[in-house]
Amino acid sequence: MYKDVLRSIEGVDIFPVIGFIIFFTFFLTWSLYAFKMKKETVTEISSLPLDLEEETENNSTNEFK
């Protein structure tokens, strides 16, 4: 049933190509952005979850004192 509906639409075969181009452009852009980031920025970003965890532990121990 769905195949018949899609076959009746003219130009439907271009949608997968457009979707692939959008995905590839997005992926390539973020990959280039990640490779061009400064090492200091990467180190700072990678330690953020750990910093938040330490702050949470410090705050929770201070509340019960």
N, CA, C and O atoms as a printed pandas DataFrame, in Angstrom:
     atom_number atom_name residue_name chain_id  residue_number  x_coord  y_coord  z_coord
0              1         N          MET        A               1    0.823   -1.194    0.000
1              2        CA          MET        A               1    0.000    0.000    0.000
2              3         C          MET        A               1    0.867    1.258    0.000
3              4         O          MET        A               1    0.659    2.158   -0.813
4              5         N          TYR        A               2    1.846    1.319    0.919
5              6        CA          TYR        A               2    2.685    2.506    0.996
6              7         C          TYR        A               2    3.571    2.646   -0.234
7              8         O          TYR        A               2    3.872    3.760   -0.664
8              9         N          LYS        A               3    3.988    1.515   -0.801
9             10        CA          LYS        A               3    4.824    1.577   -1.982
10            11         C          LYS        A               3    4.067    2.210   -3.144
11            12         O          LYS        A               3    4.640    2.965   -3.929
12            13         N          ASP        A               4    2.795    1.902   -3.249
13            14        CA          ASP        A               4    1.996    2.483   -4.333
14            15         C          ASP        A               4    1.828    3.983   -4.147
15            16         O          ASP        A               4    1.857    4.745   -5.114
16            17         N          VAL        A               5    1.655    4.396   -2.917
17            18        CA          VAL        A               5    1.507    5.830   -2.645
18            19         C          VAL        A               5    2.804    6.552   -2.983
19            20         O          VAL        A               5    2.787    7.598   -3.632
20            21         N          LEU        A               6    3.927    5.993   -2.543
21            22        CA          LEU        A               6    5.207    6.639   -2.814
22            23         C          LEU        A               6    5.549    6.627   -4.300
23            24         O          LEU        A               6    6.153    7.577   -4.799
24            25         N          ARG        A               7    5.182    5.589   -5.001
25            26        CA          ARG        A               7    5.451    5.526   -6.447
26            27         C          ARG        A               7    4.641    6.567   -7.215
27            28         O          ARG        A               7    5.058    7.017   -8.282
28            29         N          SER        A               8    3.503    6.943   -6.683
29            30        CA          SER        A               8    2.660    7.910   -7.390
30            31         C          SER        A               8    3.157    9.348   -7.229
31            32         O          SER        A               8    2.718   10.236   -7.960
32            33         N          ILE        A               9    4.060    9.586   -6.288
33            34        CA          ILE        A               9    4.590   10.934   -6.079
34            35         C          ILE        A               9    5.773   11.138   -7.027
35            36         O          ILE        A               9    6.722   10.353   -7.042
36            37         N          GLU        A              10    5.691   12.197   -7.806
37            38        CA          GLU        A              10    6.780   12.490   -8.740
38            39         C          GLU        A              10    7.956   13.090   -7.981
39            40         O          GLU        A              10    7.777   13.955   -7.124
40            41         N          GLY        A              11    9.135   12.633   -8.296
41            42        CA          GLY        A              11   10.342   13.179   -7.685
42            43         C          GLY        A              11   10.630   12.672   -6.290
43            44         O          GLY        A              11   11.471   13.239   -5.592
44            45         N          VAL        A              12    9.951   11.612   -5.864
45            46        CA          VAL        A              12   10.154   11.103   -4.513
46            47         C          VAL        A              12   11.539   10.477   -4.356
47            48         O          VAL        A              12   12.036   10.362   -3.236
48            49         N          ASP        A              13   12.158   10.079   -5.439
49            50        CA          ASP        A              13   13.460    9.442   -5.361
50            51         C          ASP        A              13   14.577   10.410   -4.976
51            52         O          ASP        A              13   15.679    9.962   -4.659
52            53         N          ILE        A              14   14.335   11.702   -4.993
53            54        CA          ILE        A              14   15.355   12.686   -4.628
54            55         C          ILE        A              14   15.449   12.874   -3.108
55            56         O          ILE        A              14   16.476   13.340   -2.615
56            57         N          PHE        A              15   14.407   12.523   -2.364
57            58        CA          PHE        A              15   14.402   12.753   -0.918
58            59         C          PHE        A              15   15.498   11.993   -0.175
59            60         O          PHE        A              15   16.120   12.577    0.713
60            61         N          PRO        A              16   15.768   10.729   -0.485
61            62        CA          PRO        A              16   16.888   10.065    0.200
62            63         C          PRO        A              16   18.236   10.718   -0.103
63            64         O          PRO        A              16   19.109   10.769    0.764
64            65         N          VAL        A              17   18.408   11.208   -1.306
65            66        CA          VAL        A              17   19.657   11.876   -1.669
66            67         C          VAL        A              17   19.800   13.174   -0.887
67            68         O          VAL        A              17   20.879   13.474   -0.376
68            69         N          ILE        A              18   18.736   13.936   -0.790
69            70        CA          ILE        A              18   18.767   15.184   -0.029
70            71         C          ILE        A              18   19.043   14.899    1.449
71            72         O          ILE        A              18   19.824   15.607    2.085
72            73         N          GLY        A              19   18.410   13.878    1.985
73            74        CA          GLY        A              19   18.650   13.508    3.383
74            75         C          GLY        A              19   20.088   13.115    3.627
75            76         O          GLY        A              19   20.667   13.490    4.646
76            77         N          PHE        A              20   20.682   12.357    2.699
77            78        CA          PHE        A              20   22.080   11.963    2.832
78            79         C          PHE        A              20   22.997   13.172    2.762
79            80         O          PHE        A              20   23.955   13.265    3.529
80            81         N          ILE        A              21   22.720   14.088    1.862
81            82        CA          ILE        A              21   23.555   15.292    1.729
82            83         C          ILE        A              21   23.486   16.132    2.999
83            84         O          ILE        A              21   24.512   16.632    3.461
84            85         N          ILE        A              22   22.304   16.293    3.565
85            86        CA          ILE        A              22   22.158   17.050    4.815
86            87         C          ILE        A              22   22.925   16.363    5.937
87            88         O          ILE        A              22   23.653   17.021    6.680
88            89         N          PHE        A              23   22.770   15.049    6.069
89            90        CA          PHE        A              23   23.483   14.306    7.115
90            91         C          PHE        A              23   24.986   14.410    6.937
91            92         O          PHE        A              23   25.702   14.687    7.899
92            93         N          PHE        A              24   25.475   14.193    5.729
93            94        CA          PHE        A              24   26.910   14.211    5.469
94            95         C          PHE        A              24   27.495   15.593    5.743
95            96         O          PHE        A              24   28.580   15.700    6.316
96            97         N          THR        A              25   26.795   16.647    5.344
97            98        CA          THR        A              25   27.261   18.009    5.597
98            99         C          THR        A              25   27.324   18.286    7.089
99           100         O          THR        A              25   28.306   18.850    7.571
100          101         N          PHE        A              26   26.298   17.901    7.820
101          102        CA          PHE        A              26   26.269   18.088    9.277
102          103         C          PHE        A              26   27.418   17.317    9.929
103          104         O          PHE        A              26   28.134   17.866   10.766
104          105         N          PHE        A              27   27.596   16.060    9.552
105          106        CA          PHE        A              27   28.653   15.228   10.126
106          107         C          PHE        A              27   30.029   15.794    9.809
107          108         O          PHE        A              27   30.888   15.857   10.688
108          109         N          LEU        A              28   30.246   16.198    8.587
109          110        CA          LEU        A              28   31.537   16.742    8.177
110          111         C          LEU        A              28   31.838   18.043    8.904
111          112         O          LEU        A              28   32.971   18.265    9.330
112          113         N          THR        A              29   30.839   18.905    9.050
113          114        CA          THR        A              29   31.032   20.174    9.745
114          115         C          THR        A              29   31.444   19.951   11.193
115          116         O          THR        A              29   32.404   20.561   11.663
116          117         N          TRP        A              30   30.731   19.087   11.905
117          118        CA          TRP        A              30   31.068   18.833   13.309
118          119         C          TRP        A              30   32.392   18.111   13.451
119          120         O          TRP        A              30   33.102   18.328   14.433
120          121         N          SER        A              31   32.742   17.263   12.508
121          122        CA          SER        A              31   34.035   16.585   12.556
122          123         C          SER        A              31   35.172   17.585   12.388
123          124         O          SER        A              31   36.153   17.540   13.129
124          125         N          LEU        A              32   35.046   18.472   11.432
125          126        CA          LEU        A              32   36.067   19.505   11.238
126          127         C          LEU        A              32   36.166   20.411   12.458
127          128         O          LEU        A              32   37.266   20.783   12.867
128          129         N          TYR        A              33   35.033   20.765   13.038
129          130        CA          TYR        A              33   35.027   21.594   14.241
130          131         C          TYR        A              33   35.756   20.889   15.383
131          132         O          TYR        A              33   36.531   21.518   16.104
132          133         N          ALA        A              34   35.516   19.609   15.549
133          134        CA          ALA        A              34   36.157   18.856   16.631
134          135         C          ALA        A              34   37.663   18.742   16.415
135          136         O          ALA        A              34   38.430   18.845   17.372
136          137         N          PHE        A              35   38.091   18.534   15.187
137          138        CA          PHE        A              35   39.521   18.400   14.916
138          139         C          PHE        A              35   40.260   19.726   15.026
139          140         O          PHE        A              35   41.463   19.732   15.288
140          141         N          LYS        A              36   39.577   20.843   14.835
141          142        CA          LYS        A              36   40.231   22.145   14.894
142          143         C          LYS        A              36   40.173   22.790   16.276
143          144         O          LYS        A              36   40.722   23.873   16.476
144          145         N          MET        A              37   39.519   22.141   17.223
145          146        CA          MET        A              37   39.446   22.703   18.571
146          147         C          MET        A              37   40.819   22.703   19.220
147          148         O          MET        A              37   41.648   21.837   18.945
148          149         N          LYS        A              38   41.052   23.683   20.085
149          150        CA          LYS        A              38   42.311   23.753   20.806
150          151         C          LYS        A              38   42.362   22.658   21.855
151          152         O          LYS        A              38   41.333   22.244   22.390
152          153         N          LYS        A              39   43.548   22.202   22.137
153          154        CA          LYS        A              39   43.742   21.128   23.113
154          155         C          LYS        A              39   43.249   21.561   24.501
155          156         O          LYS        A              39   42.692   20.747   25.236
156          157         N          GLU        A              40   43.447   22.815   24.860
157          158        CA          GLU        A              40   43.003   23.308   26.160
158          159         C          GLU        A              40   41.480   23.256   26.284
159          160         O          GLU        A              40   40.945   22.926   27.343
160          161         N          THR        A              41   40.798   23.579   25.206
161          162        CA          THR        A              41   39.342   23.551   25.208
162          163         C          THR        A              41   38.838   22.121   25.367
163          164         O          THR        A              41   37.888   21.867   26.108
164          165         N          VAL        A              42   39.473   21.200   24.673
165          166        CA          VAL        A              42   39.072   19.792   24.765
166          167         C          VAL        A              42   39.284   19.277   26.184
167          168         O          VAL        A              42   38.435   18.562   26.717
168          169         N          THR        A              43   40.399   19.631   26.791
169          170        CA          THR        A              43   40.681   19.207   28.159
170          171         C          THR        A              43   39.664   19.792   29.129
171          172         O          THR        A              43   39.191   19.100   30.030
172          173         N          GLU        A              44   39.331   21.053   28.947
173          174        CA          GLU        A              44   38.351   21.704   29.826
174          175         C          GLU        A              44   36.970   21.065   29.684
175          176         O          GLU        A              44   36.298   20.803   30.681
176          177         N          ILE        A              45   36.556   20.821   28.462
177          178        CA          ILE        A              45   35.245   20.226   28.223
178          179         C          ILE        A              45   35.191   18.792   28.742
179          180         O          ILE        A              45   34.177   18.365   29.294
180          181         N          SER        A              46   36.287   18.050   28.565
181          182        CA          SER        A              46   36.279   16.648   28.991
182          183         C          SER        A              46   36.238   16.503   30.504
183          184         O          SER        A              46   35.807   15.466   31.008
184          185         N          SER        A              47   36.677   17.518   31.239
185          186        CA          SER        A              47   36.661   17.423   32.699
186          187         C          SER        A              47   35.380   17.992   33.308
187          188         O          SER        A              47   35.200   17.904   34.523
188          189         N          LEU        A              48   34.503   18.561   32.520
189          190        CA          LEU        A              48   33.275   19.151   33.058
190          191         C          LEU        A              48   32.402   18.157   33.826
191          192         O          LEU        A              48   31.967   18.480   34.931
192          193         N          PRO        A              49   32.130   16.986   33.304
193          194        CA          PRO        A              49   31.292   16.065   34.086
194          195         C          PRO        A              49   31.930   15.697   35.418
195          196         O          PRO        A              49   31.225   15.529   36.413
196          197         N          LEU        A              50   33.238   15.571   35.453
197          198        CA          LEU        A              50   33.919   15.235   36.690
198          199         C          LEU        A              50   33.874   16.402   37.669
199          200         O          LEU        A              50   33.715   16.201   38.873
200          201         N          ASP        A              51   34.015   17.624   37.152
201          202        CA          ASP        A              51   33.944   18.803   38.009
202          203         C          ASP        A              51   32.569   18.917   38.641
203          204         O          ASP        A              51   32.463   19.222   39.829
204          205         N          LEU        A              52   31.526   18.680   37.882
205          206        CA          LEU        A              52   30.174   18.768   38.416
206          207         C          LEU        A              52   29.935   17.697   39.474
207          208         O          LEU        A              52   29.244   17.947   40.461
208          209         N          GLU        A              53   30.491   16.525   39.279
209          210        CA          GLU        A              53   30.323   15.445   40.243
210          211         C          GLU        A              53   31.025   15.790   41.552
211          212         O          GLU        A              53   30.492   15.528   42.630
212          213         N          GLU        A              54   32.214   16.373   41.466
213          214        CA          GLU        A              54   32.941   16.766   42.670
214          215         C          GLU        A              54   32.210   17.869   43.412
215          216         O          GLU        A              54   32.148   17.852   44.641
216          217         N          GLU        A              55   31.648   18.839   42.675
217          218        CA          GLU        A              55   30.898   19.915   43.312
218          219         C          GLU        A              55   29.673   19.372   44.030
219          220         O          GLU        A              55   29.340   19.823   45.125
220          221         N          THR        A              56   29.013   18.420   43.425
221          222        CA          THR        A              56   27.832   17.817   44.030
222          223         C          THR        A              56   28.205   17.091   45.316
223          224         O          THR        A              56   27.490   17.190   46.313
224          225         N          GLU        A              57   29.305   16.370   45.300
225          226        CA          GLU        A              57   29.745   15.659   46.498
226          227         C          GLU        A              57   30.123   16.639   47.597
227          228         O          GLU        A              57   29.805   16.408   48.763
228          229         N          ASN        A              58   30.796   17.727   47.244
229          230        CA          ASN        A              58   31.185   18.721   48.240
230          231         C          ASN        A              58   29.962   19.420   48.829
231          232         O          ASN        A              58   29.914   19.673   50.032
232          233         N          ASN        A              59   28.990   19.727   48.005
233          234        CA          ASN        A              59   27.781   20.396   48.490
234          235         C          ASN        A              59   26.976   19.478   49.388
235          236         O          ASN        A              59   26.425   19.933   50.390
236          237         N          SER        A              60   26.893   18.228   49.064
237          238        CA          SER        A              60   26.096   17.307   49.862
238          239         C          SER        A              60   26.752   17.034   51.213
239          240         O          SER        A              60   26.048   16.831   52.203
240          241         N          THR        A              61   28.085   17.023   51.277
241          242        CA          THR        A              61   28.747   16.803   52.560
242          243         C          THR        A              61   28.677   18.045   53.423
243          244         O          THR        A              61   28.642   17.936   54.649
244          245         N          ASN        A              62   28.657   19.222   52.818
245          246        CA          ASN        A              62   28.568   20.455   53.592
246          247         C          ASN        A              62   27.177   20.653   54.181
247          248         O          ASN        A              62   27.040   21.279   55.232
248          249         N          GLU        A              63   26.162   20.142   53.537
249          250        CA          GLU        A              63   24.792   20.306   54.030
250          251         C          GLU        A              63   24.551   19.556   55.324
251          252         O          GLU        A              63   23.726   19.977   56.135
252          253         N          PHE        A              64   25.251   18.457   55.534
253          254        CA          PHE        A              64   24.983   17.625   56.689
254          255         C          PHE        A              64   25.904   17.928   57.853
255          256         O          PHE        A              64   25.838   17.242   58.874
256          257         N          LYS        A              65   26.747   18.914   57.739
257          258        CA          LYS        A              65   27.673   19.262   58.845
258          259         C          LYS        A              65   27.015   20.157   59.843
259          260         O          LYS        A              65   27.640   20.546   60.830
